[in-house]
């Protein structure tokens, strides 16, 4: 394991292409963040072909990511019409 500039272990650093160094998260840190209740931004394709973004909650416990897609929400209609999502 490499120590980052703060002396913590388990992380490495990488250049962002602009001469700055960014701290990369370790696998346990990524897992801890993804398992916490965090909002996410989901992008779908609208009826006119433009991107539609919306904040939503997700749940992840090591398997597939589950998104809050209540039946009455427009985001679900967009996905049924065009399943591309980011």
Secondary structure, 3 states (H helix, E strand, C coil): CCECCCCCECCEEEECCCCCEEEECCHHHHHHHHHCCCEEEEEEECCCCCEEEEEEEEECCCCCCEECCCCCCHHHHHHHHCCCEC
